[in-house]
Amino acid sequence: MLDRTHRFHGLGSLRFAYSRGQTVRGPLMSLKYIRNQRRHDWRAAVVVSRKVHKSAVVRNRIRRRIFEIIRTELADFAEPFDLVFIVYSDQLAMASSNELHSRVVAHLQSAGVLKP
């Protein structure tokens, strides 16, 4: 679980990332990111729509797995960013942890969020 300071609070903060953020796309998920000048810490959200899977259990499993990868990589973040992962496929629920980790880290590296 992410600390409270690293989570989004309210729809307005997500709207800022959606409207002004840049996007890194992949076949199963995308990442919207923007550097936030007003904050000292990074924030992250994982959006899994009901269109991805009808079961809340599966959607929450995908969220928890991605949040855990972000939490383990938090020491490597370069600057305070707002990160929004948008999941397109329920294949991430059954993907191996190494495969999911490599996908998430690849998105973060191509966005320039992780330190080189």
N, C-alpha and C positions, 0 to 999 in steps of 0.2 A: 504494500500500500504506500502510496506517495504521501509525503508530509503535506499538511494543509497549505503551506506556502507555495507548493509546487502544483497546485490544482487551480483550475479556473473557477470563478464564482460569478454567476450571473450570465445571462445571455448576451449582454453588451460586450463583454470581453471576448467572447467567441466571435461576435460579429466583426470586431476589429481585425481579428486574424483572418477571417473569411474574406473580408472586403479588400484589405490592403496587403495580404500575405502573398508570398510566392509559392509555387507548387512544384513538388517533385512527384511524378506519377510512376506507378508500377502496375503490373497486371492484377494484383490482388488488393492493393491499398495505395493511398497517396498521402503525402505529407504537405500540409500548409504551414509555413513558418514565416515569422517576421521578427526582427530584432526589436525589443521593447526598451526604449530609452528611459522610461519612467520607473522601471523595476530594477532591482539588484539581483533577483533570482529568476530562473527560468520557470515556465509553467507548461503543463502538458495536458492534453485531453485526447481521448480515443472515442471516436464516433462510430458506432455500429448500428446501422439502421435496421428496422424490422424487416425490410426487404431482403436483407442479407440472410436472416434466418428467423423463423417465427418463434422459436424457443428462446426465452430470456436467459435460460441456463447457458445455452451455447453462446449467445451474444456476450454475456458477462465473462465467460471463460476466455473469449478472445480479448476482451478488455483487460482482464487481469494478467494474461500472458504478456501483452504488449507493455502494460505499466511496469511489470517486473523487469523487463529488458531495459526500459528507460531508467528505472531506479538503479540498476547495476551500472549503467553507463553515465550516471549523473556527474561523476567527478571529472569526466572528460569534456564537459560542455565548455565552449570557448567564451561565450558571452550570454547575457540574459535574453533568451528567445522565448517567444510564444509558439508552441508546437501543437498542431492538431492533426492527428492521424485519422484518416477516413478509410474505413474498411469496406471493400466491395464484394468480398467472397467469404463464404463460410469454410473454405479450405484451410484457413489459418487456424481453425479450431483443432483440426486433426494433423496439422503439419508438425514435423519434429521440432524440438526446441532449437536445435542447431540451425535448421533452415529458417525458422522464424527470426532468430537472433541475427542471422546474416542479412535477411531482408530489411529489418528495422535499422541495423547499423549502416547498411548501404544507403538507405534513404537519408539518414542523418549525416553521413559523410558527403553525399552529393549536394546536400543543402548547405554544407559548410558549418554545421552546428558543432560538430566534434572538433577537438583540437587535433592538429595534424600529427 
